[in-house]
Amino acid sequence: MNTPDARSVTPPTTWDVPATGAARFNWDYDQGRERLLALYQKGKDKQWESGKRIDWDIDVDPHDALGTPDELIPLHGTDHWRRMAEADRAELRRHYSAWLFSQFLHGEQGAMVCAARIVEAAPDLDAKFYSATQTMDEARHAEIYSRFLREKIGLTYAVNDNLRTLLGDTLRSGHWDMPYLGMQVLIEGLALAAFGMLRDTTDKELPRQILTYVMQDEARHVAFGRMALRDHYAQLTGAEVREREDFVVEGCHLMRDRFLGLEVLEGFGIPRQEARSLTERSEFTQLFRKLLFRRIVPCVKDIGLLGDRLRRTFAELGVLDLGGTGLEMLMADDEEQAERMDRARFACEEAARRAEVAEAVELGAKG
């Protein structure tokens, strides 16, 4: 089996999306929603430096960068897998890790652009304030994923076509709320589920740190989207609500196939139709797809868009039962896991520093 040339997966340099809609100023500086301003304060308080909070000195084997079981690779257990030399399997692991983190990276840059678009287009000043903090968060996330790919794996894939399409649709819309709906609900909701699955299964410390700390930020972003959209959608006409429902239906079908990774298998010489068939039959793919909607369905319900058409769509996707998932509990756990990680990591470092100081003091006393 041929392995792909690294040059064949290098993403293009730029992508221009003609955005529509007005840039809105708000000269009323005295009003703001208490909940959203509190979230804005939290966004300011929780800023962090990726070079200090994450331990980049941890060694990473690029051929086992994420520490996930081989069963997660659709080729596992097939004739293709059995015929592969171990060196080729190792390279396949490297490419899957690079492909997955590349899609995280591209999604984070998309989130950064969409958050900046919200700053520009949102009519409410409190939303602009919070979106400014989110723009910084997303820039940090893109920086982190880019650094991991560059320094630890040495390979980056281009943006997946489904993600690219949804990003384009989100940014081309003239409605100010579409960056919220496309990014905060669909793209971020799906990514959070993928982040959580990896965070909870990896046995590698560096990706666990990255995913845990990124998810702590993302919990705030989802809360922001829910607050802003819930207030706005309660005021829309029936026709306006249907337009948003249509957008979510199309977005869900795009997001369902966002993490198939067909590009990886094609790069290893497997025709696209066969690659799709192998991936679709994978038990992991079927389970993963359902988990990906774990945060989207309850969020759509919470903001008031879960009408009959979306119920049918979610039923077709086999995820309608996720509408009862406790979103608040999931987000609270995302934040708590990051706090626990900090306490464990930095308490050990502080104890080691105290021990060094005590040893130095004792040596000085003896001298």
N, C-alpha and C positions, 0 to 999 in steps of 0.2 A: 504494500500500500504506500502510495506517495504521500509525503507530508507537505503541507503548503509552504511556499516561500513567504517569509515574513513581509516582504514587500507587497504581496497580494492582499494583505489584510490591513495595510496602513490606511487610515481614513483620509479623505480629502481635506484640504486646508480650511476652506470656508464654505458656508452655505447661507445665501441671502434669502430672507423671507420678507416679502413686501407686507408690512403690517398696516392695518386700517384702524380707524377709530380716532377719537379726539384725545388730546392731552388735556387733563382737567386740573385747574387750580381751585383751591378752596380757601377763601380769605377769612372764614369764621374760625378763629383759633380758640374759641372758648368752649365749644361743645365737643363731646366725645363719649362713646359708650364705655362705661366703667369696666366692663369685662374685657373689652379689647385693649383699653389703655393699660389694664393690669397685665395682660399678655405681652404688650409692648415693653413694659418694665421688666418682665421676666426675660424677654428676648435680649434686652440690654445686659441684664445681670448675668446671663448664662453664656456670654461670648467666651470663646477659649482659643488658645493658640495650638494649632495642630502639631507644631514642631516640639512642643513641650509636653502636651498631654498624652501623645502617642509615642510609644517607644520604638523609634525607627531603627534602633541598633539590633533588633531581633533579626536573626538570620532566617531567610525563607528559601526553601527549595522550590525553584520555579516550576518543577515538574510535579509538585504536590503543594501548591501555594495555598490552597483553601482547606486542605485536610478533610475533604468530604469523601464518602464511600464511592467506589467505582460503580456501584449500582445506580448512581445518579446519572451516569453517562448512558444515553440510549443504545449505544452499540454493545453495552455489557451483556454477555450471555448469548450473543448472536454469533453466526459463523464468521462475520468480519472480525469480531473480537478474538475469537479462538485462533484465527490465522495471523493475528498481529504479533510481531516480536515485542518483547517487553520495552525496548527502546521506543518503538512506535506508540505503544500505550502511554508511556511517560510523556511523549510529545503531545498526544491527544489530551491528556490531563492538563498540560500547560496551556493548550489552545482553548479548552473549555473555560479554564480559570480566567484567561485573558479576555475571552469573549464576554463572559458574564460581568466582570468588573468594568469592561469597556462600556457595556450598556448602562451600568450604574453611573459611570462617568458622564456619558452623554445625557442621561436623564437629569443629572445634577446641573449640568450647564443649561439644559432646557428650563429647569426650575429657577435658576438664577435669572435668565432672561425673562421668564414669565413673572417672577416677583418684581423685577424692575418695571415690567409693563403694568403691573398693578399699581406701583407707585405713581406711574404716569397717568393712568386712566381712571383709577377709582375715584368716585366723587367725594368720599368721606376722608377727612384728614386723619382720623385715628387709624383707618386702614392703610393709608400711605405711610404713617409712622411705623406700624408693625412690618409692613412689606419691606421697608428699608432694612430692618434687622434681618429679615429672612433672606434678602439678597446677599447680605454678608455671610449668612450661614451657608447658603448654597455655593457661594464662591469658595468657602473653606472646604466643603465636601468635594467639589470638583478638583480642587488642589490635592486633596488627600488621595482620591482614587487615581488621579493622574500620576502622583508620585509612586504609589504602590505598583502600578503597571510599569512605569518607566524603570524604577530601581529594583524591583523584586521579581518581575516576570519578564520584562524586556520585550513586550509585545502589546500592541493595541489594535483592536478591531474597529471598523467603521460602524456608524450608527445603524441599528436595525431599521428596516424599511417601515415597520409598523409604528415604531416610536417616532420616526421622522414624519410620517404622515399625520399622526395625532398632534405633534408639535406644530406642524404647519397649519393644520386646521384651527388649532387653539389661537395662534398668533394672528391669523388672517381675519378672524372674526372681528366685526366692528363693535360687538357688545363688550362692555367693560368687565362683565362678570365671567366671560369665557376663560380667561387665564386662571381664575379660581377653579372653575369646574373642570377644565382639562388637566390642570397641573395638580391642584391641592387634593382633588377627589380621585381622579382616575390614575394619572401617572405616579403621583406620590403614594397613593393608596396601594397600588400594585407593587411599587418598589419596596415599600415598608414591609409588605408580606414576604417578599423575596429576601430582604435584609434579615428579617426575623428568622426565617427558615435556616439561612446560613449561620447566623449568630448562634443558634441553638444546636447546630450539628457539627460545626467545625471543631477540630481539636488543635488548631493553630492559634497562638496567642495574638499575633499581629492583626490578622483579619478580624478576630473577635473584638479587639479593642476598637478598630475602625468602625465596624458595624454597630457596636454598642453605643459609641459616642455620637455617631451620625444619627442613630435612631432617637436618641434623646432630643436632639434638635427637631427632628421631623415630627415628633409627637406634638410640639407646639404649632407646627405649620398646619397640621391637619385640624387642630382645634381652631385656628384662625379661619381657615376656609369654611368650617362648619358654622361658626358664628356669623360671618359676613353673609354667606349665602342663605342661611336660614332666615335672616331678617329680610333680605332682598326678595327671595322667592315667594314669601308670603304676600307680596304686593303685586305679583305679575298676573296678567290676564291668562285665560286658558290657552290661547294661541301661543303666547310667549313661553308658557310652561311646556307645551308640546315641542316647541323648537329646542328647548334644553333637553327634553327627554330623547329626541332624535339624536342629538349630539352624543348623549351618554350611550345610547344603543350602539351607534357606530363605533364609539371609543372602546366599548367593552369588547366588541368583536376584534378590534385591532389589538387590544391589550392581551386578549386570550392567547394570541400567537407571538407575543413579544419575546418570550423567553424560550422559544423552541430551539434556537441555535443551529438552524439548518446550514448556515454559512460555514460552520466548523466542519460538519460532515462533508459538505461539498468540497471544501479545501483538501479533504483526505481522499478525494476521488469517488465519493458516493453520489450518484445522480440525485438531483433535488427531489424527484418524486419518491424515490426509494428512501431518501433521508427523512422525508416527511412521514412516510408510512412507518418506518422504524421508530421514529420519535412518538408518533401518535399512539402506537401500541405499547409504549413503555408504561409500566404501572406507575413509575415515579412521575412521569409527565401528567398522567391523569390526576394523581393526588396533588401535585404541585399546582396545576391549573385551578383546582378548587380552593386551595389555600390562598392563592393569589387574590381572590375576591373577598377574603375574610374581612378586610377593612373597607372595601368599596361599598358592598351591599348595605351595611348598617349606616354608612355615611350618607349614601343616596337617600335612604329612608329618613334620616334625621333632618336633612335639608328640605324635605317635602317633595321629592321627585319620584317617589316609588308608587307610580300609578299603574294601571292595568298593563300598559305596553311594556314598561320596564319589568314588571312582574313576570310577564311572558318571556322576556329576554333572559332574565336570570333563571327562570325555570328551564329554558332550553339549554343554558350553560350548566345546569345542575347545581346552582349556588343559591337558589332562592331561600333555602333554609338558613343561610348565614345572616339573614336580616335581624335575627335576635342576638347576634354576637355583641358582647359588652364592649363597645368601643372605648369607653372611658377607662375600663379596667385594663385593656390592652395598652393604652397610652400611658397610664400610670405605671404599669410594669416596665415599659420602655425606659421611663425616666428613672425608676428605682434601680434597674439593672446597671445603669451607668453610675449611679451614686454608689452602689455596692462595689462596683469595680474600682472606683476611685478610692474608696475606703480601704479596700484590700491592698491595692497596689501602693498607694502613697503612705499608708500606715507602716508597711514593711520598710519602705525607703526611709521614713522618719526614724523608725526603730534602729535601722542600720547606722544612720548618722549619729544617733545618740550613743550607740555602742562605740563608734569610732572616737567620739569626743571623750567618753568616759575612759577609754583605753589610753588616749593621749594624756588626759589629766593624771591617770594612775602612773604612767611612765614618768611624767614630769615630777610627780611627788617622790617617786623612788630615786630619781636622779638628784 
